[in-house]
Amino acid sequence: LPLPANPRDCAALRDCASLLSNAADQLARTEAELRRLRPGTRRWQLDNAQTWASAAMTCQDTCLDSFRGLAGPTRDAVAGPVVQVSQLTSNALYLIARLASAQGPGR
């Protein structure tokens, strides 16, 4: 994606890139935590994974918010893929929540 000429679009794109980098870091932490679930700490680990996946969703939503009120090729190029990633993150968050609820409280 070439840099847009409009300074407002540039700022939104820069903000969004930073937010998506943060989201990727949070999702990597989530994955790592889920890969090492252990019986004695499973509930705590699932809570961590939920927190980090939720933080990733917040970053993705904030990225989309940075383009609110803007129109054009930059917004169009970013919004679609970010919405798709947000939907996948939402699905993962749902599955993590289901795993956590199956563990019962405090287990």
N, C-alpha and C positions, 0 to 999 in steps of 0.2 A: 504494500500500500504506500504510494508516494505521499510525502508530507503535503498537507493542504496549504493553500495560500492564505486562507482566512486565519488570522491569529486566534480567534475564538475556537475554531476547529482544531488548531494545533494544540491549544491548551487542553481541550477535552481529550484529544488523542493521547497526549502525554500523561494526563491524569489517569486515563483508562489503562494505559500500558503499565503504570506503576501498580494500580489496583489489581490488575489481572496477574501480575507477578506475585503480589502478596497472596492472592487467591490460590495460585499454583503451589506456593509454599505451604499454605494451610492444608491443601488437599494431599500434598506429599506427607505431611505429618499425620494426617488422618489415615492414609494407607499404611504407613509404617506402624502405627499403633494397632490397626486391625490385623496386620500380619503377625503380630507377636502377642495375641491375646493369651492370657494365662488364667487358669481356674481361680486362683486366689485373688486376682486383681481385675478380673474381666469386667465387672460393673464399672469400676473406676476408669478403666481403659476405654470402655464404650462411651462413658460420659465425656472423656477427653476428645474422642473421635467426633462426637456430636458437636462439641464446642467448636472444634476446628473446622468442621464442614459448614457449620452455621456461619462462622467468620468468613469463610470463602464465599458463601452466598451473599453476605453483606457487601463484600468487595465487588462482586459481580453486579449486584443491584446498584451500587454507588457508581460503578463505571457507566452503566446505562443512564443513570441520572445525570451524569456529566454531559450527555448529549441531548438532554431534554431541551426542547425549543430550537434545536438545530435541525437543519435539513440538508440533504445533499449527499454526494458520493461517500464522504468520510463516514458520516453517520450510518448510511446504508451498508457500508462494508464492515462496520464494527458491530452494529446492533444484532443482526441475524445470528452470527456465530456466538455472540455472548449470550443471547437468549437460549440457544441450544445447549451451551455449556451449563447455564443456570438450571435448565430443566434436568440435565443429568445429575448435577449436584443435588438438586432437590430430591431426586429419586434415591440417591445414595444416602442422603440424610434421613429419608423415610425408612430405608432398610436398617440403618444403624439404630434408629429409634425403636424399631420393631425388635431388633436383637436385644437392646437394652431393656425393653419392657418384658421380654421373655425371661430375663435374668431375675426379675423381681426386685423389690426395693432393697438397697443396701447389700446386695450379694455380689 
